Amino acid sequence: MTDLSSLLPSGPGGASAGASAAALAFAAGLLLGAFHFGSLWWNARAFAEGAWLRAAALQILRFAVLLAALGALAVQGALPLLAGGLGLVVMRPVATRLAGGTSWTRR
């Protein structure tokens, strides 16, 4: 079984530095989620309109940004990665609700 204290930083600043890094990572996750799930609306619309090349390019861009951001958080450690992932997951229902529900045709 893994000791959870290994997730917390043990350097200058200690747990307070870890908490501020987690808070910044959570905020970054929220922004990442807003971009990722917000652009999903445009992506679905492009696919529905038959603009396959634009939709594929946008899909690749969405996942490239997601991969780069989560990779940058992973370099910072487990706690920032988990906090950023939580921010991403929290933003999903918010972005869906702002887009008009589960279907883009309701807009």
C-alpha atoms as one frame of an Amber mdcrd trajectory, in Angstrom:
protein
   0.000   0.000   0.000   1.318   3.457  -0.916   1.924   6.103   1.713  -0.173
   9.125   0.693   2.281  11.517   2.313   4.585  10.815  -0.621   2.223  12.898
  -2.760   2.969  16.015  -0.705   6.119  18.018  -1.411   8.852  17.811   1.179
  11.078  20.739   0.364  11.136  24.454   1.078   7.589  25.557   1.801   6.436
  22.000   2.515   2.693  21.396   2.538   1.804  25.078   2.012   3.746  25.063
  -1.264   1.952  21.858  -2.203  -1.427  23.406  -1.442  -0.700  26.480  -3.555
   0.612  24.309  -6.402  -2.536  22.185  -6.179  -4.753  25.287  -6.223  -2.964
  26.647  -9.298  -3.177  23.237 -10.975  -6.908  23.061 -10.190  -7.411  26.498
 -11.780  -5.379  25.366 -14.796  -7.578  22.276 -14.999 -10.682  24.453 -14.990
  -9.295  26.536 -17.867  -8.226  23.409 -19.703 -11.686  21.917 -19.236 -13.335
  25.093 -20.475 -11.215  24.967 -23.628 -11.482  21.218 -24.161 -15.213  20.833
 -23.610 -16.060  24.233 -25.070 -14.290  23.383 -28.309 -16.128  20.063 -28.375
 -19.254  22.001 -29.347 -17.443  23.467 -32.379 -15.994  20.074 -33.195 -19.393
  18.339 -33.136 -20.871  21.080 -35.271 -18.081  20.763 -37.851 -18.637  16.997
 -38.054 -22.407  17.512 -38.411 -21.893  20.031 -41.217 -19.650  17.616 -43.086
 -16.500  19.717 -42.676 -14.400  16.621 -41.979 -10.987  18.204 -42.431 -11.744
  21.119 -40.111 -13.320  18.758 -37.567 -10.342  16.386 -37.645  -7.874  19.269
 -37.275  -9.830  20.660 -34.335  -9.995  17.220 -32.729  -6.225  16.812 -33.047
  -5.709  20.307 -31.612  -8.030  19.601 -28.667  -6.174  16.433 -27.715  -2.730
  17.947 -28.313  -3.507  20.810 -25.930  -4.935  18.346 -23.393  -1.882  16.098
 -23.631   0.573  19.000 -23.347  -1.190  20.542 -20.352  -1.549  17.268 -18.465
   2.058  16.413 -19.291   3.198  19.748 -17.868   1.206  19.078 -14.707   2.639
  15.554 -14.443   6.166  16.967 -14.469   5.207  19.027 -11.402   4.194  15.893
  -9.503   1.264  13.707  -8.603  -0.656  16.276  -6.558  -0.727  18.969  -9.295
  -1.682  16.321 -11.870  -4.559  15.075  -9.707  -5.718  18.629  -8.942  -5.591
  19.580 -12.631  -7.498  16.437 -13.575 -10.115  17.269 -10.957 -10.493  20.765
 -12.411 -10.938  19.232 -15.861 -13.638  16.862 -14.612 -15.421  19.610 -12.649
 -15.595  21.821 -15.746 -17.275  19.173 -17.918 -20.866  19.583 -16.645 -20.414
  23.346 -16.461 -19.310  23.562 -20.103 -22.097  21.202 -21.158 -24.686  23.309
 -19.375 -23.314  26.529 -20.895 -23.430  24.966 -24.351 -27.157  24.375 -23.922
 -27.397  20.866 -22.523 -26.326  17.635 -24.071 -27.185  18.568 -27.638 -25.755
  21.463 -29.643 -29.015  21.693 -31.602 -30.780  23.200 -28.590 -28.850  26.401
 -28.987
